[in-house]
Every structure is written in C-alpha cells, then in structure tokens.
Amino acid sequence: MKIKTSLVIGVFSAALFMAGCTAAPAQGPPGPQGQPGATGQTGDPGQDADRRRADDQKRLDEEKRAGDQKQADDQRRGDDQRRGDEKVKERQDAGCAAGEHVYTNADGRKTCVKD
C-alpha cells in the first residue's frame, strides 16, 4: 500500500511539474510607450489607377482589332468559298472540264473557254 501511495504521489507531482513548465507566465503591466516612427512619403494616388486603366484600354483595343481581323478573314473565306462554289456550279451546268470556265455569248449562249 505504501508503494502505491508513493507511486500515485510521484505521478501527480510529475504531472504538475510538467504542466507548470508548459504554462505561459503571467504578464506584468505594460511598459512605456515608444516614440512614433517617421511618416512615409505620400505617392501620386492616381498614377497606378491611370496606368492600369491605360493598360486595360490597350488590351481591349488589341482584342477588338483581333476580333475585327478574324471577322474580316472569315468574311473573305466565305466570299472565296461562294465564288468557288459558283464557278464549280457554272462549270457543272455547262459541262466544262477542269481548266475551263463558262462564257456567255452576247446572244446568251453559254460555252466553255480555257482559263
């Protein structure tokens, strides 16, 4: 019984010792206030906003030009495709061979002539 009691007291003492070592110490009263630091320079508040706005406008202009160019390219491809389709249709209507195209005479008759 004596050994159990001393073992319990030893474990309890070790637990209290470890808890006391890990606990934060109590804080004392605050110290005196330090001197204020130097004031920083004031910058131009509009410069960054103006630069960002100019960059955004430049990007939008570039995107618009790219979109306009793509639209013009698509339109040109569509026009070329339609012209090509018309030529093929004319050739098929008149029975012209490759390297020939349809020619309409003054009297309205269609004939095949070499390209």
C-alpha positions in Angstrom: 0.0 0.0 0.0 2.8 2.3 0.8 4.4 1.8 -2.6 1.1 2.5 -4.4 0.6 5.8 -2.5 4.1 7.0 -3.3 3.7 6.0 -6.9 0.5 8.0 -7.2 2.0 11.0 -5.4 5.1 10.8 -7.8 3.0 10.7 -10.9 0.8 13.5 -9.7 3.9 15.6 -8.8 5.4 14.9 -12.2 2.2 16.0 -14.0 2.0 19.2 -12.0 5.7 19.9 -12.7 5.3 19.4 -16.5 2.1 21.5 -16.6 3.9 24.3 -14.8 6.8 24.3 -17.3 4.5 24.5 -20.3 2.1 27.1 -19.0 2.6 30.7 -20.2 4.0 33.0 -17.5 1.6 35.7 -16.2 2.1 39.1 -17.9 3.1 42.1 -16.0 2.0 45.7 -16.5 2.7 47.2 -20.0 5.9 49.1 -20.5 6.2 52.8 -21.5 5.1 53.8 -25.0 7.8 54.1 -27.6 8.5 57.0 -29.9 6.4 57.2 -33.0 8.1 56.2 -36.3 8.8 58.5 -39.2 5.9 59.3 -41.6 6.3 57.8 -45.1 6.1 59.7 -48.3 2.8 60.1 -50.0 2.7 58.9 -53.5 0.7 60.0 -56.5 -2.6 58.2 -55.9 -3.8 58.4 -59.4 -0.7 57.1 -61.2 -1.3 53.4 -60.6 -5.0 53.7 -61.5 -4.3 55.7 -64.6 -1.6 53.2 -65.7 -4.0 50.2 -65.1 -6.8 52.0 -67.0 -4.4 52.7 -69.9 -3.2 49.0 -69.9 -6.8 47.8 -69.8 -7.8 50.1 -72.7 -4.8 48.9 -74.7 -5.7 45.3 -74.1 -9.4 45.9 -75.1 -8.2 47.7 -78.3 -5.9 44.8 -79.2 -8.8 42.3 -78.6 -11.1 44.4 -80.7 -8.6 44.6 -83.6 -8.0 40.8 -83.3 -11.8 40.2 -83.4 -12.3 42.6 -86.4 -9.4 40.9 -88.2 -10.9 37.4 -87.5 -14.3 38.6 -88.7 -12.8 40.0 -91.9 -10.8 36.8 -92.5 -14.0 34.7 -92.0 -15.9 37.0 -94.4 -13.1 36.7 -97.0 -13.1 33.0 -96.7 -16.9 32.8 -97.0 -16.7 35.1 -100.1 -14.0 33.0 -101.7 -15.9 29.8 -100.9 -19.1 31.2 -102.5 -17.2 32.3 -105.6 -15.6 28.9 -105.9 -18.9 27.2 -105.5 -20.4 29.5 -108.2 -17.6 28.6 -110.6 -18.0 24.9 -109.9 -21.7 25.2 -110.4 -21.3 27.1 -113.7 -18.7 24.5 -114.9 -21.1 21.7 -113.9 -24.1 23.5 -115.6 -22.2 23.9 -118.9 -20.3 20.6 -118.6 -16.9 22.4 -118.7 -13.8 20.4 -117.8 -11.2 21.5 -115.3 -9.2 24.4 -116.5 -12.1 25.8 -118.4 -14.9 28.2 -117.4 -18.3 29.2 -118.8 -18.5 32.1 -121.1 -21.8 33.6 -122.0 -22.1 35.0 -125.6 -23.9 38.2 -126.5 -26.9 36.1 -127.6 -27.0 34.4 -124.1 -25.5 31.0 -125.1 -23.0 29.5 -122.7 -19.8 28.0 -124.0 -16.6 26.6 -122.3 -13.4 28.5 -122.7 -9.9 27.8 -121.3 -8.9 29.7 -118.2 
